[in-house]
Amino acid sequence: MLKTIIPTSLILKKHIECFYFYSGESSSKLRYLAFPHYNTGLSFFKGAFIQRQKYQVEIVESTNSRVSIEILGKYTCPVLVDYTGQLQEIAIIFKPLGISRFFRENYQTIASDFSQELKSSTWSSFGDNIFSEDLDISKLETFLISQYVDTDELSKLDMSLNLVNNPTKETAISEIALKLGYNTKTFQRHFNKHMGCSPIEYRRICRFRNSIDAKLGEKEIKTLTEITYESGYFDQSYFIKEFKKLTHHNPKEFFKVANTIDGEYIIWEIL
C-alpha cells in the first residue's frame, strides 16, 4: 500500500512536494525503476535492511527494530528499487533546493552518492518516534518546521532555478551567475553544494521532467515534436538520445511503461 499526502503547512508546501507512506505485508514485493528527478527523496524505514549496489537499492524485511534513514543524491540514469516483505516507509519528497532548508550541512556533503544512509543524530532521534499505529502527519510537520533555516545564499540560488530551467529561453550559466552577483566558478560551486549536481546536469534533468509533464500532465494529446520543443530540446534526435540515456527507453517506449502512482507526484516503471 502506497499513499501520498500534501503538506498542510504553508512553509512546507513551498519546499516539499509531498509525503508518501508505504506499508508492506510479509508476502509483499514491489520492484520499480525510479528516473532522474530535480526533487530529492528522504525516507524513514522501519523493519528494513537496506543494501546498495551500482544504481540499485534492495530493501528487505528485517527483525531489527532500528529505524534507518535513506537519502537520495542526484543521478542521471534509472535506479532499480526492490522492496520485499513486511516493512514500513515514510518518505519526504523535497522540491528543488528544498532539502537544503532543513539541514545545517550542505546537500552535496550528506548525499554524495545516488543513495546512502543519512547519519544525523537529530533526524535519527526523531525517526525513532515517527512510526505509530495511527500515522500523525502533524508530528512530521512540526519536526520539519523546527529544522527550517533560510540564508541569503539559498534565496539567491532559488532565483537561479527558474533561469536554469526555462524551456523557452536557454540562458548561459555565466549570464545567470552575473545576474546573481557571482562569477561563474563561484555560482557553480554554490549550486553543486546545495543541489548535488552542476547547473548543466540540473538543466538536463529539468528538460526530461518537463517533457514528462508535457506528455502526462496535459489533457490534450501532444506529438513528440511538440514535446521536444516545449521542453527545451534542440531537436527530436537530441530529445530521443537524451531519453535513452536517462531512462534506457526511447520516448515512445517510456510513455508506454511509465506508471503514475497515487496521483501525479510519483512516476515509476513498475517491473
Secondary structure, DSSP 4 states (H G I P E B T S, - for coil): -EEEE---SHHHHHHEEEEEEEE--TT-EEEEEE---SSEEEEEEESEEEEEETTEEEEEE-S---EEEEEE---SS-EEEEEESS-EEEEEEEPTTGGGGG-SS-HHHH--SSEEE---HHHHHHHTTT--SS--HHHHHHHHHHH----HHHHHHHHHHHHHS-TT----HHHHHHHHT--HHHHHHHHHHHHSS-HHHHHHHHHHHHHHHHHHS-SS---HHHHHHHTT-S-HHHHHHHHHHHHSS-HHHHHHH-EEETTTTEEEEE-
